[in-house]
Amino acid sequence: MNKVAIIGAGRVGETTAQILAEKEICREVVLLDVREDAAKGAALDICQTSAFFDFDTKVDGGENSSVITDSDLVVITAGIPRKPGMSRSDVLATNVAILDNILLQVLEFAPDSKLLIVSNPVDILTYHAWKKTGWDRSRVFGQAGVLDASRMASLIAQETGFSSMDITTLVLGGHGDTMVPLPRYCTVNGIPVTQFVDPEKLAEIIARTREGGAEILKLRKTSSAYVAPAASIVAMVDAISHNRKRILPCVAILEDEYQESDIAMGVPCILGDGGMEKIIELELNKDETALFRQSVSHIRGDLERLISL
Ligand code: NAD
């Protein structure tokens, strides 16, 4: 991939740009932010790490939308993050207005790009971006499950003492209280995690995964999580850039998969140079299906609020 644009040079955007540049996942990274000189300053700062991290990725930034011209992929991290005590849904109205403004810029300057939505509430904003652009669903998707699964893997690693590199986890559903961690699909190098973690501990891990973002926000107070979110975005960009055909949980538009349509939510997807190339359908058991449906109805509630804005 040649050029990745990141809209929103805040904590998540800037950290994503740094990792993308360091890993040389694309030739050029640009940051766009409405705050005067913020994106330019962030880009300059990242460039000045190139000698330490040995990269020659071009990094630039500004507040003029033309910086995103001809980007292959646009990552949207602009918006207000929630404050302690707020849910992701509480920032809906503000972030939809911000997204609308950004989509106009994307349609003008990067009309052939793919869109990776990060701003919250990510399920709703991904749906909104898909509707507004009219693009094929393969080009509009969001990040949630990669982060949620990495949080769960990290908690399992802490509990068992095993390397997190050997731990595979899967989290579906909405990015919020109704997310659906799937312990049945969690393994330590192929061995079911239930062999190492007792049911009560696993229930605690699942609860902590659901609250993962809120836990960090409560500790940090003035900032939500941004390092693991950025690393999760980079995993998705890397899969697309290298056409890896990775199976990663993405916020995707459902068209009859999981018996749902006209909704965006977290499901396992194949990510490659075609973007969100295919949704993988899992056979969920009765309990998993009930949790998934609960997540669907929560998202549908937010979608109704979106329509009434
Ligand atoms: P932040 O406040 O540090 O950064 C947001 C940036 O967006 C600011 O620099 C702001 O100036 C910029 N911005 C606002 N309106 C803009 C516009 N119209 N055009 C360009 N830039 C604009 O916030 P953050 O911590 O980086 O979080 C950003 C978003 O990502 C939030 O909505 C947060 O909830 C979300 N988030 C999502 C996930 C996820 O897993 N999906 C994880 C972490 C954060």
Boltz pocket constraint, residues with backbone or C-beta under 6 A from the ligand:
constraints:
  - pocket:
      binder: B
      contacts: [[A, 7], [A, 8], [A, 9], [A, 10], [A, 11], [A, 12], [A, 13], [A, 32], [A, 33], [A, 34], [A, 35], [A, 38], [A, 76], [A, 77], [A, 78], [A, 79], [A, 80], [A, 81], [A, 82], [A, 95], [A, 98], [A, 101], [A, 102], [A, 117], [A, 118], [A, 119], [A, 120], [A, 122], [A, 143], [A, 144], [A, 147], [A, 175], [A, 224], [A, 225], [A, 226], [A, 229]]
      max_distance: 6.0
